[in-house]
Amino acid sequence: MNGLSTAFLLLGLFLLGGVYSFWKQQLPKSLIVLLSIGSALCLAAGALRLEVWN
């Protein structure tokens, strides 16, 4: 696991925590959807950059 994949995974988990927090605060759904898409993309990018797939 290199540094960039770790950064993507940590950023994705951070954004996922933000999604949960925003959901509990009942903020606008469009903001939650946008944040969850960003989180999913970061987690996917981090997972695809893992050296397991090579």
PDB file of N, CA, C, O and CB in Angstrom:
ATOM      1  N   MET A   1       0.855  -1.165   0.000  1.00  0.00           N
ATOM      2  CA  MET A   1       0.000   0.000   0.000  1.00  0.00           C
ATOM      3  C   MET A   1       0.901   1.228   0.000  1.00  0.00           C
ATOM      4  O   MET A   1       1.749   1.387   0.879  1.00  0.00           O
ATOM      5  CB  MET A   1      -0.973  -0.002   1.224  1.00  0.00           C
ATOM      6  N   ASN A   2       0.714   2.084  -0.979  1.00  0.00           N
ATOM      7  CA  ASN A   2       1.529   3.281  -1.041  1.00  0.00           C
ATOM      8  C   ASN A   2       0.804   4.471  -0.408  1.00  0.00           C
ATOM      9  O   ASN A   2      -0.335   4.349   0.043  1.00  0.00           O
ATOM     10  CB  ASN A   2       1.898   3.593  -2.491  1.00  0.00           C
ATOM     11  N   GLY A   3       1.465   5.598  -0.381  1.00  0.00           N
ATOM     12  CA  GLY A   3       0.931   6.764   0.311  1.00  0.00           C
ATOM     13  C   GLY A   3      -0.321   7.336  -0.316  1.00  0.00           C
ATOM     14  O   GLY A   3      -1.223   7.788   0.389  1.00  0.00           O
ATOM     15  N   LEU A   4      -0.383   7.319  -1.642  1.00  0.00           N
ATOM     16  CA  LEU A   4      -1.540   7.911  -2.309  1.00  0.00           C
ATOM     17  C   LEU A   4      -2.801   7.079  -2.087  1.00  0.00           C
ATOM     18  O   LEU A   4      -3.879   7.635  -1.877  1.00  0.00           O
ATOM     19  CB  LEU A   4      -1.269   8.059  -3.804  1.00  0.00           C
ATOM     20  N   SER A   5      -2.678   5.774  -2.131  1.00  0.00           N
ATOM     21  CA  SER A   5      -3.853   4.934  -1.883  1.00  0.00           C
ATOM     22  C   SER A   5      -4.321   5.097  -0.438  1.00  0.00           C
ATOM     23  O   SER A   5      -5.523   5.093  -0.169  1.00  0.00           O
ATOM     24  CB  SER A   5      -3.535   3.447  -2.182  1.00  0.00           C
ATOM     25  N   THR A   6      -3.378   5.240   0.486  1.00  0.00           N
ATOM     26  CA  THR A   6      -3.738   5.467   1.886  1.00  0.00           C
ATOM     27  C   THR A   6      -4.459   6.796   2.045  1.00  0.00           C
ATOM     28  O   THR A   6      -5.442   6.896   2.780  1.00  0.00           O
ATOM     29  CB  THR A   6      -2.490   5.433   2.779  1.00  0.00           C
ATOM     30  N   ALA A   7      -3.965   7.815   1.353  1.00  0.00           N
ATOM     31  CA  ALA A   7      -4.597   9.138   1.432  1.00  0.00           C
ATOM     32  C   ALA A   7      -6.018   9.097   0.879  1.00  0.00           C
ATOM     33  O   ALA A   7      -6.931   9.681   1.463  1.00  0.00           O
ATOM     34  CB  ALA A   7      -3.764  10.180   0.667  1.00  0.00           C
ATOM     35  N   PHE A   8      -6.208   8.404  -0.256  1.00  0.00           N
ATOM     36  CA  PHE A   8      -7.548   8.291  -0.832  1.00  0.00           C
ATOM     37  C   PHE A   8      -8.496   7.553   0.113  1.00  0.00           C
ATOM     38  O   PHE A   8      -9.642   7.963   0.297  1.00  0.00           O
ATOM     39  CB  PHE A   8      -7.486   7.570  -2.183  1.00  0.00           C
ATOM     40  N   LEU A   9      -8.014   6.468   0.706  1.00  0.00           N
ATOM     41  CA  LEU A   9      -8.870   5.696   1.616  1.00  0.00           C
ATOM     42  C   LEU A   9      -9.224   6.506   2.853  1.00  0.00           C
ATOM     43  O   LEU A   9     -10.372   6.484   3.298  1.00  0.00           O
ATOM     44  CB  LEU A   9      -8.178   4.392   2.028  1.00  0.00           C
ATOM     45  N   LEU A  10      -8.258   7.220   3.412  1.00  0.00           N
ATOM     46  CA  LEU A  10      -8.540   8.033   4.596  1.00  0.00           C
ATOM     47  C   LEU A  10      -9.486   9.190   4.273  1.00  0.00           C
ATOM     48  O   LEU A  10     -10.373   9.510   5.064  1.00  0.00           O
ATOM     49  CB  LEU A  10      -7.237   8.575   5.186  1.00  0.00           C
ATOM     50  N   LEU A  11      -9.295   9.814   3.115  1.00  0.00           N
ATOM     51  CA  LEU A  11     -10.194  10.893   2.702  1.00  0.00           C
ATOM     52  C   LEU A  11     -11.612  10.362   2.483  1.00  0.00           C
ATOM     53  O   LEU A  11     -12.587  11.008   2.868  1.00  0.00           O
ATOM     54  CB  LEU A  11      -9.672  11.567   1.416  1.00  0.00           C
ATOM     55  N   GLY A  12     -11.722   9.191   1.868  1.00  0.00           N
ATOM     56  CA  GLY A  12     -13.039   8.595   1.660  1.00  0.00           C
ATOM     57  C   GLY A  12     -13.739   8.277   2.968  1.00  0.00           C
ATOM     58  O   GLY A  12     -14.943   8.498   3.098  1.00  0.00           O
ATOM     59  N   LEU A  13     -12.989   7.756   3.945  1.00  0.00           N
ATOM     60  CA  LEU A  13     -13.588   7.465   5.247  1.00  0.00           C
ATOM     61  C   LEU A  13     -13.970   8.748   5.981  1.00  0.00           C
ATOM     62  O   LEU A  13     -14.989   8.791   6.671  1.00  0.00           O
ATOM     63  CB  LEU A  13     -12.624   6.640   6.103  1.00  0.00           C
ATOM     64  N   PHE A  14     -13.150   9.800   5.832  1.00  0.00           N
ATOM     65  CA  PHE A  14     -13.470  11.091   6.435  1.00  0.00           C
ATOM     66  C   PHE A  14     -14.763  11.652   5.848  1.00  0.00           C
ATOM     67  O   PHE A  14     -15.626  12.139   6.579  1.00  0.00           O
ATOM     68  CB  PHE A  14     -12.315  12.085   6.227  1.00  0.00           C
ATOM     69  N   LEU A  15     -14.888  11.580   4.533  1.00  0.00           N
ATOM     70  CA  LEU A  15     -16.103  12.069   3.885  1.00  0.00           C
ATOM     71  C   LEU A  15     -17.313  11.213   4.245  1.00  0.00           C
ATOM     72  O   LEU A  15     -18.429  11.725   4.344  1.00  0.00           O
ATOM     73  CB  LEU A  15     -15.919  12.097   2.371  1.00  0.00           C
ATOM     74  N   LEU A  16     -17.101   9.925   4.440  1.00  0.00           N
ATOM     75  CA  LEU A  16     -18.187   9.043   4.856  1.00  0.00           C
ATOM     76  C   LEU A  16     -18.681   9.417   6.258  1.00  0.00           C
ATOM     77  O   LEU A  16     -19.880   9.374   6.533  1.00  0.00           O
ATOM     78  CB  LEU A  16     -17.727   7.572   4.824  1.00  0.00           C
ATOM     79  N   GLY A  17     -17.757   9.779   7.127  1.00  0.00           N
ATOM     80  CA  GLY A  17     -18.154  10.286   8.442  1.00  0.00           C
ATOM     81  C   GLY A  17     -18.939  11.580   8.335  1.00  0.00           C
ATOM     82  O   GLY A  17     -19.861  11.821   9.114  1.00  0.00           O
ATOM     83  N   GLY A  18     -18.571  12.413   7.370  1.00  0.00           N
ATOM     84  CA  GLY A  18     -19.321  13.644   7.127  1.00  0.00           C
ATOM     85  C   GLY A  18     -20.728  13.369   6.640  1.00  0.00           C
ATOM     86  O   GLY A  18     -21.670  14.070   7.010  1.00  0.00           O
ATOM     87  N   VAL A  19     -20.871  12.348   5.807  1.00  0.00           N
ATOM     88  CA  VAL A  19     -22.203  11.963   5.329  1.00  0.00           C
ATOM     89  C   VAL A  19     -23.075  11.559   6.510  1.00  0.00           C
ATOM     90  O   VAL A  19     -24.229  11.977   6.611  1.00  0.00           O
ATOM     91  CB  VAL A  19     -22.110  10.803   4.299  1.00  0.00           C
ATOM     92  N   TYR A  20     -22.521  10.748   7.399  1.00  0.00           N
ATOM     93  CA  TYR A  20     -23.279  10.318   8.574  1.00  0.00           C
ATOM     94  C   TYR A  20     -23.654  11.511   9.454  1.00  0.00           C
ATOM     95  O   TYR A  20     -24.785  11.612   9.930  1.00  0.00           O
ATOM     96  CB  TYR A  20     -22.469   9.298   9.387  1.00  0.00           C
ATOM     97  N   SER A  21     -22.700  12.404   9.661  1.00  0.00           N
ATOM     98  CA  SER A  21     -22.950  13.579  10.488  1.00  0.00           C
ATOM     99  C   SER A  21     -24.022  14.474   9.865  1.00  0.00           C
ATOM    100  O   SER A  21     -24.924  14.945  10.558  1.00  0.00           O
ATOM    101  CB  SER A  21     -21.656  14.370  10.690  1.00  0.00           C
ATOM    102  N   PHE A  22     -23.920  14.703   8.564  1.00  0.00           N
ATOM    103  CA  PHE A  22     -24.902  15.554   7.896  1.00  0.00           C
ATOM    104  C   PHE A  22     -26.276  14.904   7.902  1.00  0.00           C
ATOM    105  O   PHE A  22     -27.289  15.597   7.998  1.00  0.00           O
ATOM    106  CB  PHE A  22     -24.467  15.852   6.461  1.00  0.00           C
ATOM    107  N   TRP A  23     -26.321  13.574   7.799  1.00  0.00           N
ATOM    108  CA  TRP A  23     -27.600  12.859   7.839  1.00  0.00           C
ATOM    109  C   TRP A  23     -28.263  13.036   9.209  1.00  0.00           C
ATOM    110  O   TRP A  23     -29.472  13.254   9.297  1.00  0.00           O
ATOM    111  CB  TRP A  23     -27.393  11.351   7.528  1.00  0.00           C
ATOM    112  N   LYS A  24     -27.459  12.939  10.281  1.00  0.00           N
ATOM    113  CA  LYS A  24     -28.011  13.095  11.635  1.00  0.00           C
ATOM    114  C   LYS A  24     -28.484  14.521  11.888  1.00  0.00           C
ATOM    115  O   LYS A  24     -29.416  14.732  12.664  1.00  0.00           O
ATOM    116  CB  LYS A  24     -26.967  12.706  12.684  1.00  0.00           C
ATOM    117  N   GLN A  25     -27.852  15.506  11.240  1.00  0.00           N
ATOM    118  CA  GLN A  25     -28.240  16.901  11.406  1.00  0.00           C
ATOM    119  C   GLN A  25     -29.392  17.292  10.495  1.00  0.00           C
ATOM    120  O   GLN A  25     -29.890  18.415  10.574  1.00  0.00           O
ATOM    121  CB  GLN A  25     -27.059  17.800  11.144  1.00  0.00           C
ATOM    122  N   GLN A  26     -29.817  16.387   9.640  1.00  0.00           N
ATOM    123  CA  GLN A  26     -30.914  16.585   8.693  1.00  0.00           C
ATOM    124  C   GLN A  26     -30.665  17.780   7.781  1.00  0.00           C
ATOM    125  O   GLN A  26     -31.536  18.626   7.577  1.00  0.00           O
ATOM    126  CB  GLN A  26     -32.227  16.771   9.441  1.00  0.00           C
ATOM    127  N   LEU A  27     -29.448  17.823   7.239  1.00  0.00           N
ATOM    128  CA  LEU A  27     -29.104  18.855   6.268  1.00  0.00           C
ATOM    129  C   LEU A  27     -29.710  18.480   4.915  1.00  0.00           C
ATOM    130  O   LEU A  27     -30.218  17.370   4.757  1.00  0.00           O
ATOM    131  CB  LEU A  27     -27.556  19.030   6.158  1.00  0.00           C
ATOM    132  N   PRO A  28     -29.663  19.390   3.937  1.00  0.00           N
ATOM    133  CA  PRO A  28     -30.302  19.108   2.635  1.00  0.00           C
ATOM    134  C   PRO A  28     -29.774  17.820   1.989  1.00  0.00           C
ATOM    135  O   PRO A  28     -28.583  17.515   2.037  1.00  0.00           O
ATOM    136  CB  PRO A  28     -30.079  20.285   1.680  1.00  0.00           C
ATOM    137  N   LYS A  29     -30.699  17.088   1.390  1.00  0.00           N
ATOM    138  CA  LYS A  29     -30.375  15.784   0.809  1.00  0.00           C
ATOM    139  C   LYS A  29     -29.392  15.911  -0.348  1.00  0.00           C
ATOM    140  O   LYS A  29     -28.571  15.018  -0.560  1.00  0.00           O
ATOM    141  CB  LYS A  29     -31.645  15.089   0.333  1.00  0.00           C
ATOM    142  N   SER A  30     -29.463  17.013  -1.105  1.00  0.00           N
ATOM    143  CA  SER A  30     -28.548  17.175  -2.234  1.00  0.00           C
ATOM    144  C   SER A  30     -27.107  17.277  -1.758  1.00  0.00           C
ATOM    145  O   SER A  30     -26.205  16.776  -2.429  1.00  0.00           O
ATOM    146  CB  SER A  30     -28.919  18.414  -3.051  1.00  0.00           C
ATOM    147  N   LEU A  31     -26.874  17.905  -0.631  1.00  0.00           N
ATOM    148  CA  LEU A  31     -25.536  18.008  -0.067  1.00  0.00           C
ATOM    149  C   LEU A  31     -25.037  16.642   0.399  1.00  0.00           C
ATOM    150  O   LEU A  31     -23.866  16.306   0.227  1.00  0.00           O
ATOM    151  CB  LEU A  31     -25.523  19.005   1.098  1.00  0.00           C
ATOM    152  N   ILE A  32     -25.929  15.868   0.984  1.00  0.00           N
ATOM    153  CA  ILE A  32     -25.572  14.523   1.445  1.00  0.00           C
ATOM    154  C   ILE A  32     -25.239  13.627   0.258  1.00  0.00           C
ATOM    155  O   ILE A  32     -24.286  12.850   0.315  1.00  0.00           O
ATOM    156  CB  ILE A  32     -26.721  13.907   2.275  1.00  0.00           C
ATOM    157  N   VAL A  33     -26.015  13.730  -0.811  1.00  0.00           N
ATOM    158  CA  VAL A  33     -25.761  12.920  -2.004  1.00  0.00           C
ATOM    159  C   VAL A  33     -24.426  13.304  -2.629  1.00  0.00           C
ATOM    160  O   VAL A  33     -23.658  12.427  -3.025  1.00  0.00           O
ATOM    161  CB  VAL A  33     -26.901  13.089  -3.030  1.00  0.00           C
ATOM    162  N   LEU A  34     -24.139  14.588  -2.724  1.00  0.00           N
ATOM    163  CA  LEU A  34     -22.877  15.038  -3.296  1.00  0.00           C
ATOM    164  C   LEU A  34     -21.689  14.563  -2.469  1.00  0.00           C
ATOM    165  O   LEU A  34     -20.676  14.131  -3.019  1.00  0.00           O
ATOM    166  CB  LEU A  34     -22.860  16.554  -3.406  1.00  0.00           C
ATOM    167  N   LEU A  35     -21.815  14.642  -1.166  1.00  0.00           N
ATOM    168  CA  LEU A  35     -20.742  14.189  -0.287  1.00  0.00           C
ATOM    169  C   LEU A  35     -20.564  12.679  -0.357  1.00  0.00           C
ATOM    170  O   LEU A  35     -19.436  12.188  -0.306  1.00  0.00           O
ATOM    171  CB  LEU A  35     -21.021  14.613   1.147  1.00  0.00           C
ATOM    172  N   SER A  36     -21.658  11.936  -0.471  1.00  0.00           N
ATOM    173  CA  SER A  36     -21.546  10.481  -0.550  1.00  0.00           C
ATOM    174  C   SER A  36     -20.942  10.041  -1.887  1.00  0.00           C
ATOM    175  O   SER A  36     -20.221   9.044  -1.932  1.00  0.00           O
ATOM    176  CB  SER A  36     -22.923   9.832  -0.357  1.00  0.00           C
ATOM    177  N   ILE A  37     -21.218  10.759  -2.963  1.00  0.00           N
ATOM    178  CA  ILE A  37     -20.595  10.445  -4.252  1.00  0.00           C
ATOM    179  C   ILE A  37     -19.097  10.686  -4.170  1.00  0.00           C
ATOM    180  O   ILE A  37     -18.314   9.870  -4.657  1.00  0.00           O
ATOM    181  CB  ILE A  37     -21.217  11.291  -5.390  1.00  0.00           C
ATOM    182  N   GLY A  38     -18.686  11.792  -3.563  1.00  0.00           N
ATOM    183  CA  GLY A  38     -17.270  12.079  -3.387  1.00  0.00           C
ATOM    184  C   GLY A  38     -16.583  11.028  -2.533  1.00  0.00           C
ATOM    185  O   GLY A  38     -15.460  10.616  -2.823  1.00  0.00           O
ATOM    186  N   SER A  39     -17.260  10.600  -1.488  1.00  0.00           N
ATOM    187  CA  SER A  39     -16.706   9.565  -0.619  1.00  0.00           C
ATOM    188  C   SER A  39     -16.552   8.248  -1.366  1.00  0.00           C
ATOM    189  O   SER A  39     -15.524   7.581  -1.246  1.00  0.00           O
ATOM    190  CB  SER A  39     -17.592   9.371   0.610  1.00  0.00           C
ATOM    191  N   ALA A  40     -17.560   7.874  -2.130  1.00  0.00           N
ATOM    192  CA  ALA A  40     -17.495   6.620  -2.883  1.00  0.00           C
ATOM    193  C   ALA A  40     -16.379   6.666  -3.922  1.00  0.00           C
ATOM    194  O   ALA A  40     -15.685   5.668  -4.119  1.00  0.00           O
ATOM    195  CB  ALA A  40     -18.841   6.335  -3.567  1.00  0.00           C
ATOM    196  N   LEU A  41     -16.193   7.804  -4.588  1.00  0.00           N
ATOM    197  CA  LEU A  41     -15.132   7.916  -5.577  1.00  0.00           C
ATOM    198  C   LEU A  41     -13.754   7.839  -4.927  1.00  0.00           C
ATOM    199  O   LEU A  41     -12.852   7.205  -5.474  1.00  0.00           O
ATOM    200  CB  LEU A  41     -15.272   9.218  -6.352  1.00  0.00           C
ATOM    201  N   CYS A  42     -13.577   8.469  -3.775  1.00  0.00           N
ATOM    202  CA  CYS A  42     -12.290   8.406  -3.073  1.00  0.00           C
ATOM    203  C   CYS A  42     -11.997   6.986  -2.597  1.00  0.00           C
ATOM    204  O   CYS A  42     -10.869   6.509  -2.725  1.00  0.00           O
ATOM    205  CB  CYS A  42     -12.281   9.375  -1.877  1.00  0.00           C
ATOM    206  N   LEU A  43     -12.996   6.314  -2.056  1.00  0.00           N
ATOM    207  CA  LEU A  43     -12.786   4.946  -1.604  1.00  0.00           C
ATOM    208  C   LEU A  43     -12.482   4.019  -2.775  1.00  0.00           C
ATOM    209  O   LEU A  43     -11.635   3.133  -2.666  1.00  0.00           O
ATOM    210  CB  LEU A  43     -14.010   4.447  -0.844  1.00  0.00           C
ATOM    211  N   ALA A  44     -13.171   4.223  -3.894  1.00  0.00           N
ATOM    212  CA  ALA A  44     -12.911   3.390  -5.068  1.00  0.00           C
ATOM    213  C   ALA A  44     -11.513   3.654  -5.626  1.00  0.00           C
ATOM    214  O   ALA A  44     -10.806   2.721  -6.007  1.00  0.00           O
ATOM    215  CB  ALA A  44     -13.970   3.645  -6.153  1.00  0.00           C
ATOM    216  N   ALA A  45     -11.119   4.917  -5.673  1.00  0.00           N
ATOM    217  CA  ALA A  45      -9.780   5.247  -6.179  1.00  0.00           C
ATOM    218  C   ALA A  45      -8.707   4.657  -5.274  1.00  0.00           C
ATOM    219  O   ALA A  45      -7.703   4.135  -5.760  1.00  0.00           O
ATOM    220  CB  ALA A  45      -9.600   6.776  -6.290  1.00  0.00           C
ATOM    221  N   GLY A  46      -8.911   4.736  -3.968  1.00  0.00           N
ATOM    222  CA  GLY A  46      -7.945   4.161  -3.045  1.00  0.00           C
ATOM    223  C   GLY A  46      -7.875   2.655  -3.156  1.00  0.00           C
ATOM    224  O   GLY A  46      -6.791   2.076  -3.084  1.00  0.00           O
ATOM    225  N   ALA A  47      -9.014   2.013  -3.332  1.00  0.00           N
ATOM    226  CA  ALA A  47      -9.032   0.557  -3.449  1.00  0.00           C
ATOM    227  C   ALA A  47      -8.394   0.099  -4.763  1.00  0.00           C
ATOM    228  O   ALA A  47      -7.706  -0.921  -4.798  1.00  0.00           O
ATOM    229  CB  ALA A  47     -10.471   0.035  -3.351  1.00  0.00           C
ATOM    230  N   LEU A  48      -8.622   0.849  -5.836  1.00  0.00           N
ATOM    231  CA  LEU A  48      -8.059   0.459  -7.123  1.00  0.00           C
ATOM    232  C   LEU A  48      -6.558   0.714  -7.197  1.00  0.00           C
ATOM    233  O   LEU A  48      -5.866   0.073  -7.988  1.00  0.00           O
ATOM    234  CB  LEU A  48      -8.759   1.201  -8.239  1.00  0.00           C
ATOM    235  N   ARG A  49      -6.039   1.642  -6.385  1.00  0.00           N
ATOM    236  CA  ARG A  49      -4.610   1.909  -6.382  1.00  0.00           C
ATOM    237  C   ARG A  49      -3.825   0.950  -5.483  1.00  0.00           C
ATOM    238  O   ARG A  49      -2.595   0.998  -5.447  1.00  0.00           O
ATOM    239  CB  ARG A  49      -4.363   3.326  -5.947  1.00  0.00           C
ATOM    240  N   LEU A  50      -4.527   0.090  -4.765  1.00  0.00           N
ATOM    241  CA  LEU A  50      -3.824  -0.885  -3.951  1.00  0.00           C
ATOM    242  C   LEU A  50      -3.010  -1.817  -4.847  1.00  0.00           C
ATOM    243  O   LEU A  50      -3.415  -2.123  -5.968  1.00  0.00           O
ATOM    244  CB  LEU A  50      -4.815  -1.687  -3.084  1.00  0.00           C
ATOM    245  N   GLU A  51      -1.890  -2.253  -4.356  1.00  0.00           N
ATOM    246  CA  GLU A  51      -1.012  -3.091  -5.146  1.00  0.00           C
ATOM    247  C   GLU A  51      -1.472  -4.548  -5.199  1.00  0.00           C
ATOM    248  O   GLU A  51      -0.817  -5.381  -5.826  1.00  0.00           O
ATOM    249  CB  GLU A  51       0.381  -3.017  -4.596  1.00  0.00           C
ATOM    250  N   VAL A  52      -2.581  -4.856  -4.552  1.00  0.00           N
ATOM    251  CA  VAL A  52      -3.130  -6.213  -4.571  1.00  0.00           C
ATOM    252  C   VAL A  52      -3.610  -6.549  -5.982  1.00  0.00           C
ATOM    253  O   VAL A  52      -3.542  -7.706  -6.399  1.00  0.00           O
ATOM    254  CB  VAL A  52      -4.294  -6.356  -3.547  1.00  0.00           C
ATOM    255  N   TRP A  53      -4.093  -5.548  -6.718  1.00  0.00           N
ATOM    256  CA  TRP A  53      -4.705  -5.795  -8.019  1.00  0.00           C
ATOM    257  C   TRP A  53      -3.681  -6.012  -9.123  1.00  0.00           C
ATOM    258  O   TRP A  53      -4.049  -6.458 -10.210  1.00  0.00           O
ATOM    259  CB  TRP A  53      -5.599  -4.648  -8.386  1.00  0.00           C
ATOM    260  N   ASN A  54      -2.411  -5.715  -8.882  1.00  0.00           N
ATOM    261  CA  ASN A  54      -1.379  -5.870  -9.922  1.00  0.00           C
ATOM    262  C   ASN A  54      -0.947  -7.297 -10.084  1.00  0.00           C
ATOM    263  O   ASN A  54      -0.089  -7.592 -10.915  1.00  0.00           O
ATOM    264  CB  ASN A  54      -0.176  -5.023  -9.606  1.00  0.00           C
TER     265      ASN A  54
END
